[in-house]
Amino acid sequence: MTVAEYRVTGMTCGHCERAVEAEIRRIGGVADVSVDLSSGRVQVSSDVPLSDAEVRAAVEEAGYELA
């Protein structure tokens, strides 16, 4: 299991959290996603290491940006 942490900017509410979480969960191999709205931190557990480009694309699809 691989765990990576990212910082996402632009999230302001619970809907933002859920949108980011849902998009990241669509990446193959993702086992769990934890989003902390107050800090903007997103922790992703996966079966295989994820590329930053995959995570960035998912976050941008949700309407936000990686810091």
C-alpha positions in Angstrom: 0.0 0.0 0.0 1.3 3.4 -1.0 0.2 6.6 0.8 0.7 10.1 -0.7 -0.3 13.5 0.5 -1.3 16.5 -1.7 -2.5 20.0 -1.1 -5.5 21.2 -3.1 -6.4 24.9 -3.4 -9.9 26.4 -3.9 -12.0 24.1 -1.8 -14.5 26.0 0.4 -17.2 23.6 1.4 -18.3 20.0 1.8 -19.4 19.8 -1.8 -15.8 20.7 -2.8 -14.5 17.9 -0.6 -16.8 15.3 -2.1 -16.0 16.4 -5.7 -12.3 16.0 -5.2 -12.7 12.7 -3.4 -14.9 11.3 -6.1 -12.6 12.2 -8.9 -9.5 10.8 -7.2 -11.4 7.6 -6.4 -11.8 7.0 -10.1 -8.1 6.6 -10.6 -7.2 2.9 -11.0 -5.6 1.4 -7.9 -6.9 4.0 -5.4 -8.0 2.3 -2.2 -8.9 5.3 0.0 -9.1 9.1 -0.1 -9.2 11.4 2.8 -9.9 15.1 2.3 -9.4 17.8 5.0 -11.2 20.9 3.9 -9.6 23.2 6.5 -6.0 22.5 5.5 -6.6 21.6 1.9 -4.7 18.3 2.4 -5.7 15.2 0.5 -4.3 11.8 1.5 -4.5 9.1 -1.0 -3.9 5.4 -0.3 -3.3 3.2 -3.4 -2.3 -0.3 -4.3 0.4 1.1 -6.7 2.2 4.5 -6.7 0.2 7.1 -8.5 1.7 9.7 -10.8 1.3 13.3 -9.9 -0.1 13.9 -13.4 -3.0 11.4 -12.7 -3.8 13.1 -9.4 -3.5 16.6 -10.9 -5.9 15.7 -13.8 -8.5 14.3 -11.3 -8.3 17.3 -9.1 -8.6 19.7 -12.1 -11.6 17.6 -13.4 -13.2 18.4 -10.1 -12.6 22.1 -10.6 -9.6 22.6 -8.3 -5.8 22.8 -8.4 -2.9 21.0 -6.7 -0.7 23.5 -4.8 
